[in-house]
Amino acid sequence: MTRRHIILGRNRGHLVAERDRWLSEHPDFELVREHPPKTEQGLLARIGGNVPQVSIELEYAYRRRVI
């Protein structure tokens, strides 16, 4: 069964760093699919500043453990 997780970032570089950090914090997850980055269109994104501007959706599953 796959699950989804959304990661937000200020720009694409920050987004990749956050994705790598999240994956390193969850070594028991196996990345199934990574959707292309999307630009957020909300009011805060239009105002600018230090708010999430891009997002990425990850589909993951738990790794099967061999005993």
C-alpha positions in Angstrom: 0.0 0.0 0.0 1.4 3.4 -0.9 1.1 6.6 1.0 1.6 10.2 0.0 3.5 13.0 1.6 3.7 16.6 0.4 6.9 18.6 0.9 7.0 22.4 0.7 9.9 24.6 -0.2 10.8 28.3 -0.8 12.5 27.4 -4.1 13.6 24.3 -6.0 16.9 24.1 -4.2 15.3 24.3 -0.8 12.7 21.7 -1.9 15.3 19.2 -2.9 17.1 19.7 0.4 13.9 19.2 2.3 13.1 16.0 0.3 16.5 14.6 1.0 16.2 15.4 4.7 12.8 13.8 4.9 14.0 10.6 3.2 17.1 10.4 5.4 14.9 10.7 8.5 12.7 7.8 7.3 15.0 5.0 6.1 12.3 2.4 6.4 10.3 4.1 3.5 10.9 3.2 -0.1 10.2 5.9 -2.6 7.7 4.6 -5.2 7.0 7.8 -7.2 8.0 11.4 -7.1 5.6 13.8 -8.8 7.0 16.9 -10.6 7.3 20.1 -8.6 4.4 22.4 -8.6 4.3 26.2 -8.1 2.0 27.2 -5.3 -0.6 29.8 -6.3 -1.9 30.9 -2.8 -2.1 34.4 -1.5 1.1 34.0 0.6 3.0 32.8 -2.4 1.9 35.9 -4.3 3.0 38.2 -1.5 6.4 36.6 -1.4 8.9 36.4 1.4 9.9 33.4 3.3 6.9 31.3 2.5 6.5 28.0 0.5 6.6 28.7 -3.2 6.9 25.2 -4.6 5.7 21.7 -3.5 6.4 18.1 -4.4 4.3 15.1 -3.7 6.0 11.8 -2.8 4.5 8.4 -2.9 6.2 5.9 -0.6 5.7 2.4 0.9 7.2 0.7 3.9 10.2 -1.5 3.0 9.6 -5.2 3.5 11.8 -6.5 6.2 13.5 -9.8 5.8 13.8 -11.8 9.0 
